[in-house]
Each structure stands twice: as structure tokens, then as C-alpha cells.
């Protein structure tokens, strides 16, 4: 390896380990040290971390679904209600309609996909902004949930279904492994396939993507359908874990999912929504909340923490985008100056 290659490798390593690229990991280390000193008797116990991983698996799955929509430039504000809808639909099918477990799961995922399809058609056909379309859909879904459940918990879910949310493997419940499987599939599709490149192109600049031949309408609709299916999947896992169809659980997942997705966009990929950054963000946010709760913080701390994290994450994401554009402009100006001095373009690069 010559000196130029070594210098380039060092620069890449420094950039990869910079606070700007992996700030969440550094924040996690700081929080871990602080809470290990502050509340060591509870914070360092495996049971605490096990409970946190188990409880955050659903949030991570929901945030991964949101990453798909956001990557295509669509804001799905109905994602919390979609989770609640999936939780109630599967319980209603299993208990009230007597549907077997596997068909009930399939029908629930289909229902989630249809909700996503409705969102997508409202955005691309009715030309309603995704903020408004999904906000209105959220209200409709909450009404459907109340109607289907009669605003009451649906009890008596079969034991075979409950195992989906309570079975333990190597000390962790099945939803943790299902979250990792979901993350791998979505990561591969977004980062390693032409479809993923079309999704990112659409989210980055929809007009440029259209001019490049991308069927942007199909991409937006498809991303919202996938988001709806994943949200319904997260909802049925909640019902399996609680052994109950709860009509009130959906909205509480909205803010954590958005906080994780936006904070995750500032990690690893330079301002681009991505799966692994989102999972890291879920863990970091959950660690902060859990540590404060163990230290005796008030019950409203999770809402405050997630809200502040969302504002900070959006601010960082905007700064990341601005800094990236400014860097590109500076590089172009340097190239132009070198060309004016008579240097070859290849040397300037």
C-alpha cells in the first residue's frame, strides 16, 4: 500500500469513527457509564436489558417500516394507528370470528397492506400531501378500531398465538429475532437492489427520479404498502405478547418510531434513512428512558425524552443535508480554481 492509499484509508477510518457519523454510539457509551454509576444495582442487571430488548423489538419493527416510507419521501403519520389496527384485527379474527392462527395472521397482514395501499392512492392519485392523507387515515383507523372492538379489550387469544410473542430463545423473546429478520430483509432490499435505489432516488428528488425513468407513483404506493404490512405485523406481535387485543395501544408508538427513524438517519449513511442506524437509535433512546426511570424520574419522562430526541434528530438531519450540499459546493469551487490555474481535472480530483 503506497502513501496515497494509506492516507485515503486513514481518512475513511476517521470519517467512519467521527462523532458526526456515529454520534448515537458515543451517546450510548456516555449514558451507559452515567447510569452504571448512578443506578448500578438495577441498570447493570441482565433482566433489565432483557426486558428492554423485548419491549423495544416492536418499536424497532415499526420504525423499520417507517424507514421504507420515509426513504421514498412519504410521511406516514398513521403508522401508530396502523399498528393498533393490526393488533385489534388479529384479535377480532381469532376470538370473535374463530379464524385459525395462520389465516388470521395472513388476513391481518393483508389488511395492513390495504391500509397502506389506500394511503398511497390518496397521495399519488388524489394528490393529497402525505402528511394530510396519513393523518386523516389515522383518524379513520382509530374509529374502525373502536367500532370493531366496541372500545373494549378483546380477551381469550389462543395459546398457540400467544407463543409468537412470548417464546424465548437464548434468553430473548421471539419478537427480537423477528425484528432482526425484518431488518435484514428491508436492509437488503433498500441497500443492495435496484428497487432500493429507486426508492432512495424518489425520496431524494422525485422530479429528478421521474425524469430518470423511475415510476415514482408506483414506488411511493409500494413503500406505503410495505409500511402498512410491517405496522400490522408489529401490531399482531403486541397482541401476542399481551395476550389481549387492546384498542388503545397504537398512538403511543408513533413518536418513538419517528424519533428512531430520524435519529437513525444521522447515523452511518450521512443523512439518509437507513435500517441499522434506526435500530441503534431505538436502543439508545430506550437506554436513556430506562436509565431515567430506574433513577426515579417522573412517569412523563418517556414522552419528554422522545419528543426532545425527535426535535434534535430532525435538526441534525437538516444540518447533515445542508453540510453535505455545502461540502459538494466547496469541492466544485476548488475544482474550478484548479482548472483555472491550468491543472488537470484528474489531478484536482
Secondary structure, DSSP 8 states (H G I E B T S, - for coil): --HHHHHHHHHHHHHHHSHHHHHHHHHHHHHHHHHHHHSHHHHT-HHHHHHHHHHHHHHHHHHHHHHHHHHTT---TTHHHHHHHHHHHHHIIIIIS---HHHHHHHHHHHHHHHHHHHHHHHHTS---HHHHHHHHHHHHHHHHHHHHTTS-B----HHHHHHHH-EETTEEHHHHHHHHHHHHHHHHHHHSHHHHHHHHHHH-HHHHHHTT--HHHHHHHHHHHHHHHHHHHHHHHHHHHTSB-TT-TTHHHHHHHHHHHHHHTSSSSS---HHHHHHHHHHHHHHHHHHHHTT--TTHHHHHHHHHHHHHHHHHHHHHHHHHHHHHHHHHHHHHHHHTT--HHHH-
